[in-house]
Amino acid sequence: MERRVPRVADLAPLMQFKKPQLNPRTRRLEKALTIEDLRRIAKRRTPRAAFDYTDGSAEAELSIARARQAFSDIEFQPAILRDVSAVDTGWEVLGAPVAQPFGIAPTGFTRMMQTEGEIAGARSAGRAGIPFSLSTMGTTSIEDVAQANPHGRNWFQLYMWKDRDRSMALVERAAAAGFDTLLVTVDVPVAGARLRDKRNGMSIPPALTLRTVANAIPRPQWWFDFLTTEPLAFASLDRWSGTVAELLDTMFDPTVTFEDLAWIKAQWPGKVVVKGIQTLADARRVVDVGVDGIVLSNHGGRQLDRAPVPFHLLPEVAAEVGNDTEVMLDTGIMSGADIVASIALGARFTLVGRAYLYGLMAGGEAGVDRAIAILSEQVARTMRLLGVTRLDELNAAHVTQLVRLAPRQAPLSQPL
C-alpha cells in the first residue's frame, strides 16, 4: 500500500472543532439522548428520598416493571417505499388540537423533585403545544399554573376527598381559571404501600436527618434551591407534617362510587376524563356514565402491585369503547416508540409522568423542554420508519404484542 504525507487541504475538512458549551446545565442536557439518560442525570442530582418518590412504585414494584416490559415486548411492522418527507404528529384530542400524541400527567409534590416544579412543566407544555395536568396534590396553585400557561391547555386532576365541599371548591377554581378538562382519578381509595418512601422516611416537607444531610453533601444545588425558595407546601390544601401515605389515607374518600362520578360530571362545564381504568368491565361502566374519555392506568404502579398492564388492556378496550369515548393510556412510557405503539393499538392520547419528572430533576424547565423534545423526535422518527405520515394512518397492523405473561386461564369479566 502506497503511503504519502497528508496535505493540509485534506485535513482541513476534518478539523471541525465544536465550540465548547460553558453552561453546565445546557452541557449535560445536550448529552441526554433518551429519557433513561435524563433519569441517570436526575439520580445524580437529586437526594435519594425525592428521587425514590418519583422513581419508585408500590411493594415489589412489579406493576411498573411489567408495564415497561410490555412496551419492550412489541414488534413493529413497517411499510417501505412511502413518502415520509413530511410528518404530522398532531391531531384533535377532546375537541381541541395537540401538537403531539402525549401530554404531561398530573404528579404530586412536584416542587420537591425540583423547585421550578409545575411552573416549569406548564410553560414547557405550552411551548410544545401539549396539555399540562395539575394534580390535586400539586405544589403550585391552580391560578399560578393558569398564569404560567395562559394560552395552552391546562387540565386539572381531581381526587375526591372525604370533605366533598373542599373537593368541589377546587373544581370551581379550576373552571374559573380556564382549565378545559377534569381528570377524575379513581384508583386511590387508600394509599398504596410505597416501600421506598417508608424506608427513606419520606415526609412532606423532607425531614433533615443525619442520613438526609449526608445524602445532600454531593447534591448542594438541590438543597440550595430548596432552602432559598418558597417553602414546599400543597397549593390546594393545608400544610401537612407527616408521611405521604398518612396524608392520602387521611384525605381520600374510599366510599366514592359510580353515582358520585355522575354527580362530579354534572358539576364540571368542560370535558371529563376518568383516570385509573384497569378492566374492560369498568371501562364500559364509566363510558355509560357519559364521560368524554378514559385513561387506562394503574397509577404508574404506585397503588396495587401486580395490577393489569394498561398497554395489554388497550386493544380490547379500544375495540369495545373506542367509538364511544376517547381512550388514553399512561404507565410505563419511556420513549416515543412506546407512544406510537399505543396510538397504533387504539389510544387517542398518552400521558407521561416520570419521563417529564426525570427531565425536571435533570435540569428544571430546560430539562422538561429536553424530555419533550426527546419524545417528540422519537415519535416523528418512529412514524417515518413505519412508513406513516399522520397519526390516523397508524393501526394495529403496525404493532405485534409479543407474549411473555399469559394467564393460565381466562380471567373473569368482572371481579366478584
C-alpha positions as a Markdown table, in Angstrom:
| # | Residue | x | y | z |
|---|---|---|---|---|
| 1 | Met | 0.0 | 0.0 | 0.0 |
| 2 | Glu | 1.5 | 3.3 | -1.0 |
| 3 | Arg | 1.6 | 6.0 | 1.7 |
| 4 | Arg | 2.0 | 9.7 | 1.5 |
| 5 | Val | 2.3 | 12.7 | 3.8 |
| 6 | Pro | -1.2 | 14.2 | 4.5 |
| 7 | Arg | -1.8 | 17.6 | 2.9 |
| 8 | Val | -3.3 | 20.5 | 4.8 |
| 9 | Ala | -6.2 | 20.6 | 2.3 |
| 10 | Asp | -7.0 | 17.0 | 3.1 |
| 11 | Leu | -7.0 | 17.6 | 6.8 |
| 12 | Ala | -9.0 | 20.9 | 6.9 |
| 13 | Pro | -12.4 | 19.3 | 6.5 |
| 14 | Leu | -11.7 | 17.0 | 9.4 |
| 15 | Met | -10.7 | 19.8 | 11.7 |
| 16 | Gln | -14.3 | 20.7 | 12.8 |
| 17 | Phe | -13.9 | 21.6 | 16.5 |
| 18 | Lys | -17.2 | 22.1 | 18.3 |
| 19 | Lys | -17.5 | 25.3 | 20.3 |
| 20 | Pro | -17.3 | 24.4 | 24.0 |
| 21 | Gln | -20.6 | 24.8 | 25.9 |
| 22 | Leu | -19.8 | 26.7 | 29.1 |
| 23 | Asn | -23.3 | 26.4 | 30.7 |
| 24 | Pro | -23.2 | 23.2 | 32.7 |
| 25 | Arg | -26.9 | 22.7 | 32.6 |
| 26 | Thr | -27.1 | 23.0 | 28.8 |
| 27 | Arg | -24.0 | 20.8 | 28.5 |
| 28 | Arg | -25.5 | 17.9 | 30.5 |
| 29 | Leu | -28.9 | 18.2 | 28.8 |
| 30 | Glu | -27.3 | 18.1 | 25.4 |
| 31 | Lys | -25.7 | 14.8 | 26.2 |
| 32 | Ala | -29.1 | 13.3 | 27.1 |
| 33 | Leu | -30.4 | 11.4 | 24.1 |
| 34 | Thr | -33.1 | 9.3 | 25.8 |
| 35 | Ile | -35.4 | 9.6 | 28.8 |
| 36 | Glu | -33.2 | 7.0 | 30.5 |
| 37 | Asp | -30.3 | 9.4 | 30.1 |
| 38 | Leu | -32.3 | 12.1 | 31.9 |
| 39 | Arg | -33.1 | 9.6 | 34.6 |
| 40 | Arg | -29.4 | 8.9 | 35.3 |
| 41 | Ile | -28.7 | 12.7 | 35.4 |
| 42 | Ala | -31.7 | 13.1 | 37.8 |
| 43 | Lys | -30.5 | 10.4 | 40.1 |
| 44 | Arg | -27.1 | 12.0 | 40.4 |
| 45 | Arg | -28.5 | 15.5 | 41.2 |
| 46 | Thr | -31.5 | 14.7 | 43.4 |
| 47 | Pro | -31.5 | 13.5 | 47.1 |
| 48 | Arg | -32.5 | 9.9 | 47.5 |
| 49 | Ala | -35.9 | 10.5 | 49.2 |
| 50 | Ala | -37.1 | 12.8 | 46.4 |
| 51 | Phe | -35.7 | 10.7 | 43.6 |
| 52 | Asp | -37.1 | 7.5 | 45.0 |
| 53 | Tyr | -40.5 | 9.1 | 45.5 |
| 54 | Thr | -40.5 | 9.7 | 41.7 |
| 55 | Asp | -38.8 | 6.6 | 40.5 |
| 56 | Gly | -40.4 | 4.1 | 42.9 |
| 57 | Ser | -43.8 | 2.3 | 43.0 |
| 58 | Ala | -45.7 | 0.0 | 45.3 |
| 59 | Glu | -44.5 | -3.0 | 47.2 |
| 60 | Ala | -42.2 | -5.2 | 45.0 |
| 61 | Glu | -42.6 | -2.7 | 42.1 |
| 62 | Leu | -43.8 | -5.5 | 39.7 |
| 63 | Ser | -46.5 | -3.4 | 38.1 |
| 64 | Ile | -44.2 | -0.7 | 36.7 |
| 65 | Ala | -41.6 | -3.3 | 35.7 |
| 66 | Arg | -44.3 | -5.2 | 33.8 |
| 67 | Ala | -45.7 | -2.1 | 32.2 |
| 68 | Arg | -42.2 | -1.1 | 30.8 |
| 69 | Gln | -41.5 | -4.7 | 29.8 |
| 70 | Ala | -44.8 | -4.7 | 27.8 |
| 71 | Phe | -43.5 | -1.9 | 25.6 |
| 72 | Ser | -40.3 | -3.7 | 25.1 |
| 73 | Asp | -42.2 | -6.8 | 24.1 |
| 74 | Ile | -43.5 | -5.4 | 20.8 |
| 75 | Glu | -42.5 | -5.9 | 17.3 |
| 76 | Phe | -43.1 | -3.1 | 14.7 |
| 77 | Gln | -44.3 | -4.0 | 11.2 |
| 78 | Pro | -43.0 | -1.2 | 8.9 |
| 79 | Ala | -44.1 | -0.4 | 5.4 |
| 80 | Ile | -41.4 | 0.6 | 2.9 |
| 81 | Leu | -41.2 | 3.0 | -0.1 |
| 82 | Arg | -43.6 | 5.6 | 1.3 |
| 83 | Asp | -43.0 | 9.3 | 1.1 |
| 84 | Val | -42.3 | 10.3 | 4.7 |
| 85 | Ser | -40.6 | 13.6 | 4.0 |
| 86 | Ala | -43.3 | 15.4 | 6.0 |
| 87 | Val | -44.8 | 14.0 | 9.2 |
| 88 | Asp | -47.7 | 15.5 | 11.2 |
| 89 | Thr | -47.6 | 14.4 | 14.8 |
| 90 | Gly | -50.7 | 16.2 | 15.9 |
| 91 | Trp | -54.5 | 15.8 | 15.8 |
| 92 | Glu | -57.5 | 16.7 | 18.0 |
| 93 | Val | -57.9 | 15.4 | 21.5 |
| 94 | Leu | -61.1 | 16.1 | 23.4 |
| 95 | Gly | -62.2 | 18.6 | 20.8 |
| 96 | Ala | -59.0 | 20.7 | 20.6 |
| 97 | Pro | -55.7 | 20.3 | 18.8 |
| 98 | Val | -52.5 | 18.9 | 20.3 |
| 99 | Ala | -49.1 | 19.0 | 18.6 |
| 100 | Gln | -48.0 | 15.6 | 19.9 |
| 101 | Pro | -49.9 | 12.5 | 20.9 |
| 102 | Phe | -48.8 | 12.9 | 24.5 |
| 103 | Gly | -49.2 | 15.3 | 27.4 |
| 104 | Ile | -47.9 | 15.8 | 30.9 |
| 105 | Ala | -49.6 | 13.7 | 33.5 |
| 106 | Pro | -50.6 | 15.0 | 36.9 |
| 107 | Thr | -47.9 | 14.5 | 39.5 |
| 108 | Gly | -48.0 | 15.3 | 43.2 |
| 109 | Phe | -45.3 | 17.1 | 45.3 |
| 110 | Thr | -43.6 | 18.3 | 42.1 |
| 111 | Arg | -41.6 | 21.1 | 43.6 |
| 112 | Met | -40.0 | 18.6 | 45.9 |
| 113 | Met | -38.3 | 17.0 | 42.9 |
| 114 | Gln | -37.0 | 20.4 | 41.7 |
| 115 | Thr | -38.1 | 23.8 | 42.9 |
| 116 | Glu | -39.3 | 25.0 | 39.5 |
| 117 | Gly | -42.0 | 22.4 | 39.7 |
| 118 | Glu | -45.3 | 22.7 | 38.0 |
| 119 | Ile | -44.5 | 26.1 | 36.6 |
| 120 | Ala | -41.7 | 24.6 | 34.5 |
| 121 | Gly | -43.9 | 21.8 | 33.3 |
| 122 | Ala | -46.8 | 24.1 | 32.4 |
| 123 | Arg | -44.5 | 26.5 | 30.5 |
| 124 | Ser | -42.8 | 23.7 | 28.6 |
| 125 | Ala | -46.1 | 22.1 | 27.7 |
| 126 | Gly | -47.5 | 25.4 | 26.5 |
| 127 | Arg | -44.5 | 26.0 | 24.2 |
| 128 | Ala | -44.7 | 22.4 | 22.9 |
| 129 | Gly | -48.5 | 22.6 | 22.2 |
| 130 | Ile | -49.4 | 19.8 | 24.5 |
| 131 | Pro | -51.7 | 19.7 | 27.6 |
| 132 | Phe | -50.3 | 20.1 | 31.2 |
| 133 | Ser | -52.2 | 18.3 | 34.0 |
| 134 | Leu | -52.1 | 19.8 | 37.5 |
| 135 | Ser | -52.6 | 17.3 | 40.4 |
| 136 | Thr | -54.8 | 17.9 | 43.4 |
| 137 | Met | -51.6 | 17.2 | 45.3 |
| 138 | Gly | -49.7 | 19.8 | 43.4 |
| 139 | Thr | -47.3 | 22.3 | 44.9 |
| 140 | Thr | -48.4 | 25.2 | 42.7 |
| 141 | Ser | -51.8 | 26.8 | 42.8 |
| 142 | Ile | -54.4 | 26.4 | 40.1 |
| 143 | Glu | -54.2 | 30.2 | 39.4 |
| 144 | Asp | -50.4 | 30.2 | 39.1 |
| 145 | Val | -50.4 | 27.4 | 36.6 |
| 146 | Ala | -53.0 | 29.2 | 34.5 |
| 147 | Gln | -50.8 | 32.3 | 34.6 |
| 148 | Ala | -47.7 | 30.3 | 33.6 |
| 149 | Asn | -49.5 | 28.7 | 30.7 |
| 150 | Pro | -52.2 | 31.3 | 29.7 |
| 151 | His | -52.6 | 30.2 | 26.1 |
| 152 | Gly | -52.1 | 26.4 | 26.4 |
| 153 | Arg | -54.3 | 23.6 | 27.5 |
| 154 | Asn | -54.5 | 23.1 | 31.3 |
| 155 | Trp | -56.1 | 20.0 | 32.8 |
| 156 | Phe | -57.0 | 19.5 | 36.5 |
| 157 | Gln | -56.7 | 16.2 | 38.2 |
| 158 | Leu | -59.2 | 15.6 | 41.0 |
| 159 | Tyr | -59.0 | 13.2 | 43.9 |
| 160 | Met | -62.3 | 13.1 | 45.7 |
| 161 | Trp | -61.7 | 13.9 | 49.4 |
| 162 | Lys | -63.8 | 13.0 | 52.4 |
| 163 | Asp | -64.6 | 16.7 | 52.6 |
| 164 | Arg | -66.7 | 17.0 | 49.4 |
| 165 | Asp | -67.2 | 20.7 | 49.7 |
| 166 | Arg | -63.4 | 21.3 | 49.6 |
| 167 | Ser | -63.1 | 19.0 | 46.6 |
| 168 | Met | -65.7 | 20.8 | 44.6 |
| 169 | Ala | -64.2 | 24.2 | 45.6 |
| 170 | Leu | -61.1 | 23.1 | 43.8 |
| 171 | Val | -63.1 | 22.1 | 40.8 |
| 172 | Glu | -64.8 | 25.5 | 40.7 |
| 173 | Arg | -61.4 | 27.3 | 40.9 |
| 174 | Ala | -60.1 | 25.2 | 38.0 |
| 175 | Ala | -63.1 | 26.0 | 35.9 |
| 176 | Ala | -62.8 | 29.7 | 36.7 |
| 177 | Ala | -59.1 | 29.6 | 35.8 |
| 178 | Gly | -59.9 | 28.3 | 32.3 |
| 179 | Phe | -58.9 | 24.6 | 32.7 |
| 180 | Asp | -60.6 | 22.8 | 30.0 |
| 181 | Thr | -60.5 | 19.1 | 31.2 |
| 182 | Leu | -61.1 | 17.4 | 34.5 |
| 183 | Leu | -59.2 | 14.2 | 35.2 |
| 184 | Val | -61.1 | 12.3 | 37.8 |
| 185 | Thr | -58.7 | 9.7 | 39.4 |
| 186 | Val | -60.5 | 6.7 | 40.7 |
| 187 | Asp | -57.8 | 4.2 | 41.7 |
| 188 | Val | -56.8 | 5.7 | 45.1 |
| 189 | Pro | -59.4 | 4.7 | 47.7 |
| 190 | Val | -56.4 | 4.2 | 50.0 |
| 191 | Ala | -52.6 | 4.8 | 49.6 |
| 192 | Gly | -50.5 | 2.0 | 48.0 |
| 193 | Ala | -47.6 | 0.6 | 50.0 |
| 194 | Arg | -44.7 | 2.6 | 48.6 |
| 195 | Leu | -41.9 | 0.9 | 50.5 |
| 196 | Arg | -39.0 | 3.1 | 49.2 |
| 197 | Asp | -40.7 | 6.1 | 50.8 |
| 198 | Lys | -41.1 | 4.2 | 54.1 |
| 199 | Arg | -37.5 | 3.1 | 54.1 |
| 200 | Asn | -36.4 | 6.7 | 53.3 |
| 201 | Gly | -38.6 | 8.2 | 56.0 |
| 202 | Met | -40.1 | 10.4 | 53.2 |
| 203 | Ser | -42.3 | 13.1 | 54.6 |
| 204 | Ile | -43.6 | 16.4 | 53.4 |
| 205 | Pro | -41.7 | 18.6 | 53.7 |
| 206 | Pro | -38.5 | 16.5 | 53.6 |
| 207 | Ala | -37.0 | 16.0 | 57.1 |
| 208 | Leu | -33.5 | 17.0 | 57.8 |
| 209 | Thr | -31.9 | 13.9 | 59.5 |
| 210 | Leu | -28.3 | 12.8 | 59.6 |
| 211 | Arg | -29.0 | 10.5 | 56.7 |
| 212 | Thr | -30.5 | 13.2 | 54.5 |
| 213 | Val | -27.7 | 15.6 | 55.4 |
| 214 | Ala | -25.1 | 13.0 | 54.4 |
| 215 | Asn | -27.0 | 12.3 | 51.2 |
| 216 | Ala | -27.2 | 16.1 | 50.4 |
| 217 | Ile | -23.4 | 16.6 | 50.5 |
| 218 | Pro | -22.8 | 15.7 | 46.8 |
| 219 | Arg | -26.0 | 17.5 | 45.8 |
| 220 | Pro | -25.6 | 21.0 | 47.1 |
| 221 | Gln | -27.6 | 22.7 | 44.2 |
| 222 | Trp | -30.8 | 20.9 | 45.1 |
| 223 | Trp | -30.6 | 21.8 | 48.7 |
| 224 | Phe | -29.6 | 25.4 | 47.9 |
| 225 | Asp | -32.7 | 25.7 | 45.7 |
| 226 | Phe | -34.9 | 24.0 | 48.2 |
| 227 | Leu | -33.8 | 26.2 | 51.2 |
| 228 | Thr | -33.7 | 29.5 | 49.4 |
| 229 | Thr | -37.1 | 29.4 | 47.6 |
| 230 | Glu | -40.7 | 29.3 | 48.8 |
| 231 | Pro | -41.2 | 26.6 | 51.4 |
| 232 | Leu | -42.7 | 23.4 | 50.0 |
| 233 | Ala | -46.4 | 23.2 | 50.6 |
| 234 | Phe | -49.6 | 21.9 | 49.0 |
| 235 | Ala | -51.2 | 24.7 | 46.9 |
| 236 | Ser | -54.7 | 23.2 | 47.2 |
| 237 | Leu | -54.8 | 22.2 | 50.8 |
| 238 | Asp | -53.4 | 22.9 | 54.2 |
| 239 | Arg | -49.8 | 22.3 | 55.2 |
| 240 | Trp | -49.1 | 18.7 | 56.2 |
| 241 | Ser | -46.5 | 17.3 | 58.5 |
| 242 | Gly | -46.3 | 13.5 | 58.1 |
| 243 | Thr | -45.7 | 10.8 | 55.5 |
| 244 | Val | -47.3 | 10.8 | 52.1 |
| 245 | Ala | -49.3 | 7.6 | 52.8 |
| 246 | Glu | -50.7 | 9.1 | 56.0 |
| 247 | Leu | -51.8 | 12.1 | 54.1 |
| 248 | Leu | -53.5 | 10.1 | 51.4 |
| 249 | Asp | -55.3 | 7.9 | 53.9 |
| 250 | Thr | -56.5 | 10.9 | 55.9 |
| 251 | Met | -57.9 | 12.8 | 52.9 |
| 252 | Phe | -59.1 | 10.4 | 50.3 |
| 253 | Asp | -62.6 | 9.0 | 50.3 |
| 254 | Pro | -62.9 | 5.2 | 50.0 |
| 255 | Thr | -66.7 | 5.4 | 49.6 |
| 256 | Val | -66.7 | 7.0 | 46.1 |
| 257 | Thr | -69.0 | 5.1 | 43.6 |
| 258 | Phe | -70.2 | 5.4 | 40.0 |
| 259 | Glu | -73.1 | 7.6 | 41.3 |
| 260 | Asp | -70.5 | 10.1 | 42.7 |
| 261 | Leu | -68.8 | 10.1 | 39.3 |
| 262 | Ala | -72.0 | 11.1 | 37.6 |
| 263 | Trp | -72.5 | 13.8 | 40.2 |
| 264 | Ile | -69.0 | 15.2 | 39.6 |
| 265 | Lys | -69.6 | 15.2 | 35.9 |
| 266 | Ala | -72.7 | 17.3 | 36.3 |
| 267 | Gln | -70.6 | 20.0 | 38.2 |
| 268 | Trp | -68.0 | 20.4 | 35.6 |
| 269 | Pro | -68.5 | 22.6 | 32.5 |
| 270 | Gly | -65.7 | 21.1 | 30.3 |
| 271 | Lys | -64.5 | 17.7 | 29.3 |
| 272 | Val | -64.4 | 14.9 | 31.9 |
| 273 | Val | -61.9 | 12.1 | 31.7 |
| 274 | Val | -61.7 | 9.2 | 34.2 |
| 275 | Lys | -58.2 | 8.1 | 35.1 |
| 276 | Gly | -57.4 | 4.7 | 36.6 |
| 277 | Ile | -59.4 | 2.2 | 34.5 |
| 278 | Gln | -58.0 | -1.3 | 34.8 |
| 279 | Thr | -60.6 | -3.7 | 33.5 |
| 280 | Leu | -62.8 | -3.8 | 30.4 |
| 281 | Ala | -65.9 | -4.0 | 32.5 |
| 282 | Asp | -65.1 | -0.8 | 34.4 |
| 283 | Ala | -64.3 | 0.9 | 31.1 |
| 284 | Arg | -67.8 | 0.1 | 29.8 |
| 285 | Arg | -69.5 | 1.2 | 33.0 |
| 286 | Val | -67.6 | 4.5 | 33.1 |
| 287 | Val | -68.4 | 5.2 | 29.4 |
| 288 | Asp | -72.1 | 4.5 | 30.2 |
| 289 | Val | -71.9 | 7.4 | 32.6 |
| 290 | Gly | -71.2 | 9.6 | 29.6 |
| 291 | Val | -67.6 | 10.7 | 30.2 |
| 292 | Asp | -65.6 | 12.2 | 27.4 |
| 293 | Gly | -62.5 | 10.0 | 27.9 |
| 294 | Ile | -60.9 | 7.3 | 29.9 |
| 295 | Val | -57.2 | 6.7 | 30.9 |
| 296 | Leu | -56.1 | 3.1 | 31.1 |
| 297 | Ser | -53.7 | 3.4 | 34.1 |
| 298 | Asn | -52.5 | 1.5 | 37.1 |
| 299 | His | -51.2 | 4.8 | 38.6 |
| 300 | Gly | -47.7 | 4.2 | 37.4 |
| 301 | Gly | -47.6 | 1.0 | 39.5 |
| 302 | Arg | -47.9 | 3.1 | 42.7 |
| 303 | Gln | -51.1 | 1.6 | 44.0 |
| 304 | Leu | -52.0 | -2.0 | 43.5 |
| 305 | Asp | -48.9 | -4.1 | 42.8 |
| 306 | Arg | -49.4 | -6.8 | 40.2 |
| 307 | Ala | -52.2 | -4.7 | 38.6 |
| 308 | Pro | -53.1 | -5.2 | 35.0 |
| 309 | Val | -50.7 | -3.8 | 32.4 |
| 310 | Pro | -52.5 | -0.9 | 30.7 |
| 311 | Phe | -50.8 | -1.5 | 27.4 |
| 312 | His | -52.0 | -5.1 | 27.4 |
| 313 | Leu | -55.6 | -3.9 | 28.0 |
| 314 | Leu | -55.5 | -1.3 | 25.3 |
| 315 | Pro | -56.5 | -3.3 | 22.2 |
| 316 | Glu | -59.5 | -4.9 | 23.8 |
| 317 | Val | -60.8 | -1.7 | 25.5 |
| 318 | Ala | -60.3 | 0.4 | 22.4 |
| 319 | Ala | -62.2 | -2.1 | 20.3 |
| 320 | Glu | -65.1 | -2.2 | 22.9 |
| 321 | Val | -65.5 | 1.5 | 23.7 |
| 322 | Gly | -63.3 | 3.4 | 21.3 |
| 323 | Asn | -66.2 | 4.6 | 19.2 |
| 324 | Asp | -68.0 | 5.9 | 22.3 |
| 325 | Thr | -65.2 | 7.7 | 24.1 |
| 326 | Glu | -61.5 | 8.7 | 23.7 |
| 327 | Val | -59.2 | 6.1 | 25.1 |
| 328 | Met | -56.0 | 7.3 | 26.6 |
| 329 | Leu | -53.1 | 5.5 | 28.3 |
| 330 | Asp | -50.3 | 6.0 | 30.8 |
| 331 | Thr | -47.9 | 3.9 | 32.9 |
| 332 | Gly | -44.5 | 2.7 | 31.7 |
| 333 | Ile | -44.0 | 5.1 | 28.8 |
| 334 | Met | -40.3 | 5.9 | 28.4 |
| 335 | Ser | -39.9 | 6.6 | 24.7 |
| 336 | Gly | -41.7 | 8.0 | 21.6 |
| 337 | Ala | -41.8 | 4.5 | 20.2 |
| 338 | Asp | -44.0 | 3.5 | 23.2 |
| 339 | Ile | -46.3 | 6.4 | 22.4 |
| 340 | Val | -46.5 | 5.4 | 18.7 |
| 341 | Ala | -47.3 | 1.8 | 19.6 |
| 342 | Ser | -50.1 | 3.0 | 21.9 |
| 343 | Ile | -51.7 | 5.1 | 19.2 |
| 344 | Ala | -51.4 | 2.2 | 16.7 |
| 345 | Leu | -53.3 | -0.1 | 19.1 |
| 346 | Gly | -56.2 | 2.3 | 19.7 |
| 347 | Ala | -55.2 | 5.1 | 22.1 |
| 348 | Arg | -56.1 | 8.6 | 21.2 |
| 349 | Phe | -53.6 | 10.1 | 23.6 |
| 350 | Thr | -51.0 | 9.2 | 26.2 |
| 351 | Leu | -49.7 | 10.8 | 29.4 |
| 352 | Val | -46.2 | 10.8 | 30.7 |
| 353 | Gly | -45.3 | 11.3 | 34.3 |
| 354 | Arg | -41.9 | 10.0 | 35.3 |
| 355 | Ala | -40.4 | 10.8 | 31.9 |
| 356 | Tyr | -41.3 | 14.5 | 32.5 |
| 357 | Leu | -40.1 | 14.5 | 36.1 |
| 358 | Tyr | -36.7 | 13.0 | 35.1 |
| 359 | Gly | -36.2 | 16.0 | 32.9 |
| 360 | Leu | -37.3 | 18.3 | 35.6 |
| 361 | Met | -34.9 | 16.9 | 38.1 |
| 362 | Ala | -32.1 | 16.8 | 35.5 |
| 363 | Gly | -32.4 | 20.5 | 34.5 |
| 364 | Gly | -35.5 | 22.3 | 35.7 |
| 365 | Glu | -37.6 | 23.9 | 32.9 |
| 366 | Ala | -34.8 | 23.3 | 30.3 |
| 367 | Gly | -34.9 | 19.7 | 31.4 |
| 368 | Val | -38.6 | 19.4 | 30.8 |
| 369 | Asp | -38.1 | 21.0 | 27.3 |
| 370 | Arg | -35.4 | 18.4 | 26.7 |
| 371 | Ala | -37.7 | 15.5 | 27.8 |
| 372 | Ile | -40.5 | 16.7 | 25.5 |
| 373 | Ala | -38.0 | 17.2 | 22.6 |
| 374 | Ile | -36.6 | 13.7 | 23.0 |
| 375 | Leu | -40.1 | 12.1 | 23.0 |
| 376 | Ser | -41.2 | 14.3 | 20.1 |
| 377 | Glu | -38.2 | 13.4 | 18.0 |
| 378 | Gln | -38.7 | 9.7 | 18.7 |
| 379 | Val | -42.4 | 9.9 | 17.8 |
| 380 | Ala | -41.6 | 11.5 | 14.4 |
| 381 | Arg | -38.7 | 9.2 | 13.6 |
| 382 | Thr | -40.7 | 6.1 | 14.5 |
| 383 | Met | -43.6 | 7.2 | 12.3 |
| 384 | Arg | -41.2 | 7.7 | 9.4 |
| 385 | Leu | -39.6 | 4.4 | 9.9 |
| 386 | Leu | -43.0 | 2.7 | 9.9 |
| 387 | Gly | -43.9 | 4.5 | 6.7 |
| 388 | Val | -46.7 | 6.7 | 8.0 |
| 389 | Thr | -47.0 | 10.5 | 7.9 |
| 390 | Arg | -50.1 | 11.0 | 10.1 |
| 391 | Leu | -51.3 | 9.6 | 13.3 |
| 392 | Asp | -54.6 | 8.3 | 11.8 |
| 393 | Glu | -52.5 | 6.1 | 9.4 |
| 394 | Leu | -51.3 | 4.1 | 12.4 |
| 395 | Asn | -53.3 | 0.9 | 13.1 |
| 396 | Ala | -53.0 | -2.5 | 14.8 |
| 397 | Ala | -51.2 | -4.0 | 11.7 |
| 398 | His | -48.1 | -1.9 | 12.6 |
| 399 | Val | -47.7 | -3.5 | 16.1 |
| 400 | Thr | -47.4 | -7.1 | 17.3 |
| 401 | Gln | -47.6 | -7.6 | 21.1 |
| 402 | Leu | -45.2 | -10.5 | 21.9 |
| 403 | Val | -46.4 | -12.8 | 24.6 |
| 404 | Arg | -44.4 | -13.0 | 27.9 |
| 405 | Leu | -47.1 | -13.1 | 30.6 |
| 406 | Ala | -50.2 | -15.1 | 29.7 |
| 407 | Pro | -52.9 | -16.2 | 32.1 |
| 408 | Arg | -53.2 | -19.9 | 32.9 |
| 409 | Gln | -57.0 | -19.4 | 32.4 |
| 410 | Ala | -59.1 | -16.6 | 31.0 |
| 411 | Pro | -59.9 | -14.0 | 33.7 |
| 412 | Leu | -63.5 | -13.4 | 34.8 |
| 413 | Ser | -65.1 | -10.5 | 33.0 |
| 414 | Gln | -65.5 | -8.7 | 36.4 |
| 415 | Pro | -64.1 | -9.4 | 39.8 |
| 416 | Leu | -66.7 | -11.0 | 42.1 |
